[in-house]
């Protein structure tokens, strides 16, 4: 049986084995300031839904360590990644109101 292809995963080089879905629409969503992200990946192991990953290496020629990004349709708005980034590293992840995020990036968060 073929798995369903999700539009927000087309940019991901290796699709995850299982695509997670949210139970409710979060009030806030994590957003990574890629210009401010060091690419340390300290946030990745703390994400309870495993929706943070490095940006594909072919997107940038510099820096040599790519920043991370959040698969927004999987983010549950728990704020753990933002707290980890602030405490352990560089404060590159911010929690943004979901309505404002949708308006700014012209997308719909389920």
N, C-alpha and C positions, 0 to 999 in steps of 0.2 A: 504494500500500500504506500503510495507516494505521500510524502509529508507536505503540508500546506506551506507555501512560500509567503513570508511576511514582508511587506514593502520596506519596513524600517530595518530589515536585516540584509537587504541587497548589498549594502556597502561593507558588510562584515566579510572578511576574506574566508573565514572558516565558520560555518553556521554551527550554533550550539546543538547538542544532541536533543535537548528538550527546550522548547520555547515556553517561557513562563508567562502567565497572564495575571493581571491584577484583579483583585476582587472589587475595589472601589477606585474612583478617580482621586488622586492625591490633591491636597490643597496647594502644596508646593512641590516643585520638582528640582532635582539637582542639575546644575549647569556648570560646566567646566570652562574657565577662562583659559583657552589653549595657549594664549600668549604668556600667561603667568604660570602655567603648569610646568614643573621641572621634569615630569616623566618618571618620577621615583616609584610610582605605582603602589605607594603605601596604602592607598584607599581600597584597592582591589580586594584584598582578603577580608575586609570588614563589611563589604556589601552583602546583606542577607539574601538578596535575590540574584546576585552575580550578574549585574547589568553594567559594570564598568570594565572597559577594556582599552588597550592602547590604540591610538589612532593608527590606521594602516601606514606602514613605513613609506609607501610611495606618495603619500599626500604632501610630505614636506621633504625638502632637501637639507634643511637645517631646522632644528637641532638634531644631532645624531641620535638622541634618545627621544622618541616621539611622546607627545603628551597623551593623556587619557581622554576618553569621552564616555558619556553616559548614554545608553540606549534608552531614550526617554519613554518609550512605550512600555518599558518594563520597570521603570523607577517607581517605587512606592512612596517616595517622599519621607523616608525615615530620618533623614538628616545625619545619619552616622558618618557617611563619607565626608561631609562638610566639616564635621567636628574633628574627624581624624586628620584631615588636611590642615585645619587650623592649628591643632595641637602639635602634630608631628612634623609638618613640613612647611608649606608655603602659602596657604590660604587661597588656593586657586579654584576651589569648588564653592559655589554659592547656591543657596536655596532661593528659588524664584517663584513667585506666585504663578500657578499653572495657567491662569487666564492671560496674564501678561506674556508668559512664555509663548503661548499659542499665537497671540497677536503679533509678537515681534518676529517669530520665526515662521509665521504663516503655516502652522501645522495644527493638527488636532490630536490631543492626548486622550486616549481611551481610558 
